[in-house]
Amino acid sequence: MALISSTLASALMSMAPTPAEATAIANLSDAWATYFAGASVMGAPVGSLAAAKSAMQGALVGMSVANAGPAKIQAGITAFWGVIVASGPTLWVIPPNTITLVAPPPTLGAIAAALTGVFASNAADPTKTLAQATNAIATVLHTNGGLGGIATVQPPPVAPPVPTPIL
C-alpha cells in the first residue's frame, strides 16, 4: 500500500456538504484517515489511526470561522502527525526490525499557504468542476501533509538504523 493522492481526492469528493462544523470535522478527519490508512513502511501497513484522527478532530475545532480553514486544516494534519510520531514504533510492525523514530514531513508548515492559494484559484475559476477543485486540494495535502515522513528502522541486533520513507 502507499499514500495516494487520488485516494484522498476521492475521499474528499465523497464528503457531503454540511453547515455543521462538527459534521464537517468528522467528514474531513474520516477522509484524511481513509487516505492515511494506505501508509506503509517497508511494505508493512499502518495500524490503528483512531488516536491520530481524534487529535486531528480536536485541532480542527473553529475551522468554520471566516478565513480559518487553511490554518485549521494545517493544525489538524499537524496534530494527526504528532500522534503518528509518538506512536510510530507501535503503528508499523516489521519483524524482526523495530521503528525507533518517526519524523513528519518537513512541509507541514506550508499547508495553510498552499491551501489558501488553491482555495482562491478554485473560487476564481467558475469553469472548474468539483472533481478538479477537489483534486487540487488533495494534491496540496498529499504533497505537503502526506509525503515526506520518515521512519527510522532498526534492524536487529546492532545494525545501523535505516531511514525509511513512509509511503
Sine and cosine of phi, psi and omega as CSV:
sin_phi,cos_phi,sin_psi,cos_psi,sin_omega,cos_omega
0.00,0.00,0.22,-0.98,0.01,-1.00
-0.32,-0.95,0.29,-0.96,0.12,-0.99
-0.97,0.26,0.86,-0.52,-0.08,-1.00
-0.81,-0.59,0.82,-0.57,-0.03,-1.00
-0.83,0.56,-0.64,0.77,-0.04,-1.00
-0.92,0.39,-0.47,0.88,0.09,-1.00
-0.90,0.43,-0.69,0.72,0.03,-1.00
-0.92,0.40,-0.69,0.72,0.01,-1.00
-0.86,0.51,-0.68,0.73,0.01,-1.00
-0.90,0.44,-0.68,0.73,0.01,-1.00
-0.91,0.42,-0.63,0.78,0.04,-1.00
-0.92,0.38,-0.65,0.76,-0.02,-1.00
-0.89,0.45,-0.54,0.84,-0.05,-1.00
-0.99,0.12,-0.05,1.00,0.04,-1.00
-0.92,0.38,0.73,-0.69,0.04,-1.00
-1.00,0.09,0.75,-0.67,0.06,-1.00
-0.85,0.52,0.62,-0.79,-0.02,-1.00
-0.50,-0.86,0.60,-0.80,0.09,-1.00
-1.00,0.08,-0.15,0.99,-0.05,-1.00
-1.00,-0.01,0.86,-0.50,-0.03,-1.00
-0.85,0.52,-0.67,0.74,-0.03,-1.00
-0.86,0.50,-0.64,0.77,0.03,-1.00
-0.93,0.36,-0.66,0.75,0.03,-1.00
-0.89,0.46,-0.65,0.76,0.03,-1.00
-0.89,0.46,-0.72,0.70,0.02,-1.00
-0.88,0.48,-0.68,0.73,-0.01,-1.00
-0.90,0.44,-0.72,0.70,-0.02,-1.00
-0.92,0.39,-0.68,0.74,0.00,-1.00
-0.93,0.37,-0.55,0.83,0.10,-1.00
-0.90,0.44,-0.69,0.72,0.00,-1.00
-0.88,0.47,-0.69,0.72,-0.01,-1.00
-0.92,0.40,-0.67,0.74,0.00,-1.00
-0.91,0.41,-0.60,0.80,0.07,-1.00
-0.88,0.48,-0.70,0.71,0.04,-1.00
-0.89,0.46,-0.76,0.64,-0.11,-0.99
-0.95,0.32,-0.30,0.95,0.05,-1.00
-0.88,0.48,-0.30,0.95,0.06,-1.00
-0.99,0.12,-0.10,1.00,-0.06,-1.00
-0.91,0.41,0.70,-0.72,0.03,-1.00
-0.66,-0.75,0.39,-0.92,0.12,-0.99
-0.79,-0.61,0.86,-0.51,-0.02,-1.00
0.79,0.61,0.57,0.82,0.03,-1.00
1.00,0.08,-0.15,0.99,0.01,-1.00
-0.99,0.15,0.77,-0.64,0.01,-1.00
-0.95,0.30,0.39,-0.92,0.03,-1.00
-0.96,0.27,0.51,-0.86,0.04,-1.00
-1.00,0.09,-0.48,-0.88,-0.08,-1.00
-0.90,0.44,0.74,-0.67,0.01,-1.00
-0.96,-0.28,0.21,0.98,-0.09,-1.00
-0.85,0.53,-0.72,0.70,-0.02,-1.00
-0.92,0.39,-0.64,0.77,0.02,-1.00
-0.91,0.41,-0.66,0.75,0.03,-1.00
-0.90,0.44,-0.66,0.76,0.03,-1.00
-0.89,0.45,-0.67,0.75,0.04,-1.00
-0.89,0.45,-0.64,0.77,0.03,-1.00
-0.88,0.47,-0.71,0.71,-0.02,-1.00
-0.87,0.50,-0.67,0.74,0.02,-1.00
-0.88,0.47,-0.63,0.77,-0.02,-1.00
-0.96,0.27,-0.36,0.93,-0.01,-1.00
-0.99,0.14,-0.21,0.98,-0.01,-1.00
-0.85,0.53,0.78,-0.62,-0.04,-1.00
0.99,-0.16,0.04,1.00,-0.05,-1.00
-0.93,0.36,-0.26,0.96,0.00,-1.00
-0.99,0.10,-0.11,0.99,0.08,-1.00
-0.92,0.39,0.63,-0.78,-0.04,-1.00
-0.77,0.64,0.76,-0.65,0.05,-1.00
0.91,0.41,0.18,0.98,-0.02,-1.00
-1.00,0.00,-0.27,0.96,-0.12,-0.99
-0.78,0.63,-0.84,0.55,-0.05,-1.00
-0.85,0.52,-0.70,0.71,-0.01,-1.00
-0.92,0.39,-0.62,0.79,0.01,-1.00
-0.93,0.36,-0.62,0.78,0.04,-1.00
-0.90,0.44,-0.68,0.73,0.07,-1.00
-0.87,0.50,-0.70,0.71,0.01,-1.00
-0.89,0.46,-0.64,0.77,0.00,-1.00
-0.90,0.43,-0.72,0.70,0.00,-1.00
-0.93,0.36,-0.58,0.81,0.06,-1.00
-0.90,0.43,-0.67,0.74,0.05,-1.00
-0.90,0.44,-0.65,0.76,0.05,-1.00
-0.84,0.55,-0.77,0.63,0.00,-1.00
-0.90,0.44,-0.53,0.85,0.04,-1.00
-0.85,0.53,-0.66,0.75,0.04,-1.00
-0.95,0.32,-0.62,0.78,0.03,-1.00
-0.87,0.49,-0.69,0.72,0.01,-1.00
-0.88,0.48,-0.73,0.69,-0.03,-1.00
-0.93,0.36,-0.52,0.85,-0.09,-1.00
-0.98,-0.21,-0.05,1.00,-0.11,-0.99
-0.71,0.70,-0.72,0.70,-0.02,-1.00
-0.88,0.47,-0.34,0.94,0.02,-1.00
-0.97,-0.25,-0.18,0.98,-0.05,-1.00
-0.99,0.16,-0.53,0.85,0.01,-1.00
-0.87,-0.50,0.86,-0.50,0.00,-1.00
-0.97,-0.24,0.89,-0.46,-0.09,-1.00
-0.74,-0.67,0.92,0.39,-0.04,-1.00
-0.86,0.51,0.61,-0.79,0.01,1.00
-1.00,0.02,0.13,0.99,-0.01,-1.00
-0.98,0.21,0.28,-0.96,0.15,-0.99
-0.74,-0.67,0.44,-0.90,0.10,-0.99
-1.00,-0.10,0.82,-0.58,-0.04,-1.00
-0.98,-0.19,-0.34,0.94,-0.08,-1.00
-0.36,-0.93,0.59,-0.80,0.12,-0.99
-0.80,-0.61,0.73,-0.68,0.06,-1.00
-0.89,-0.45,0.72,-0.69,0.01,-1.00
-0.96,0.27,0.17,-0.99,0.07,-1.00
-0.86,0.50,0.66,-0.75,0.01,-1.00
-0.94,0.34,-0.15,0.99,-0.07,-1.00
-0.99,-0.11,0.15,0.99,-0.01,-1.00
-0.82,0.57,-0.60,0.80,-0.03,-1.00
-0.94,0.34,-0.12,0.99,-0.02,-1.00
-0.99,-0.16,-0.04,1.00,-0.10,-1.00
-0.88,0.47,-0.76,0.65,-0.09,-1.00
-0.87,0.50,-0.72,0.69,0.00,-1.00
-0.90,0.44,-0.67,0.74,0.00,-1.00
-0.92,0.40,-0.66,0.75,0.03,-1.00
-0.91,0.42,-0.63,0.77,0.02,-1.00
-0.84,0.54,-0.69,0.72,0.03,-1.00
-0.91,0.42,-0.68,0.73,-0.01,-1.00
-0.92,0.38,-0.68,0.73,0.03,-1.00
-0.87,0.50,-0.68,0.73,0.01,-1.00
-0.91,0.42,-0.68,0.73,0.02,-1.00
-0.90,0.44,-0.69,0.73,0.02,-1.00
-0.88,0.47,-0.68,0.74,-0.03,-1.00
-0.94,0.35,-0.52,0.86,-0.07,-1.00
-0.99,0.14,-0.21,0.98,-0.07,-1.00
-0.91,-0.42,1.00,-0.09,-0.04,-1.00
-0.93,0.36,-0.18,0.98,0.01,-1.00
-1.00,0.06,-0.20,0.98,0.01,-1.00
-0.93,0.36,0.70,-0.71,0.08,-1.00
-0.99,0.16,0.25,-0.97,0.07,-1.00
-0.87,0.50,-0.64,0.77,0.02,-1.00
-0.89,0.45,-0.67,0.74,0.02,-1.00
-0.91,0.41,-0.68,0.73,0.00,-1.00
-0.91,0.42,-0.69,0.73,0.00,-1.00
-0.91,0.42,-0.66,0.75,0.03,-1.00
-0.89,0.46,-0.63,0.78,0.02,-1.00
-0.89,0.45,-0.67,0.75,0.04,-1.00
-0.91,0.41,-0.72,0.69,0.00,-1.00
-0.87,0.49,-0.62,0.78,0.00,-1.00
-0.89,0.46,-0.69,0.72,0.04,-1.00
-0.89,0.46,-0.73,0.69,-0.03,-1.00
-0.92,0.39,-0.64,0.77,0.02,-1.00
-0.90,0.44,-0.73,0.68,-0.07,-1.00
-0.93,0.36,-0.65,0.76,-0.11,-0.99
-0.99,-0.16,-0.40,0.92,-0.09,-1.00
-0.89,-0.46,-0.25,0.97,-0.04,-1.00
-0.96,-0.29,-0.81,0.58,-0.07,-1.00
-0.98,0.18,0.52,-0.85,0.12,-0.99
0.96,-0.29,-0.09,1.00,0.07,-1.00
-0.95,0.33,0.54,-0.84,-0.04,-1.00
-0.79,-0.62,0.74,-0.67,0.14,-0.99
-0.95,-0.30,0.75,-0.66,0.08,-1.00
-1.00,-0.03,0.90,-0.43,-0.07,-1.00
-0.98,-0.17,0.78,-0.63,0.00,-1.00
-0.96,-0.27,0.96,-0.28,0.10,-1.00
-0.96,0.28,0.49,-0.87,0.02,-1.00
-0.99,0.13,0.28,-0.96,-0.27,0.96
-1.00,0.08,-0.62,0.78,-0.03,-1.00
-0.69,-0.73,0.49,0.87,0.02,-1.00
-0.94,0.35,0.40,-0.92,0.01,-1.00
-0.90,0.43,0.58,-0.81,0.04,-1.00
-0.89,0.46,0.48,-0.88,-0.06,-1.00
-0.86,-0.51,0.93,-0.37,0.11,-0.99
-0.90,0.43,0.81,-0.58,-0.10,-1.00
-0.77,-0.64,0.76,-0.65,0.00,-1.00
-0.91,0.40,0.59,-0.81,0.16,-0.99
-1.00,0.02,0.92,-0.39,-0.11,-0.99
-0.99,-0.15,0.00,0.00,0.00,0.00
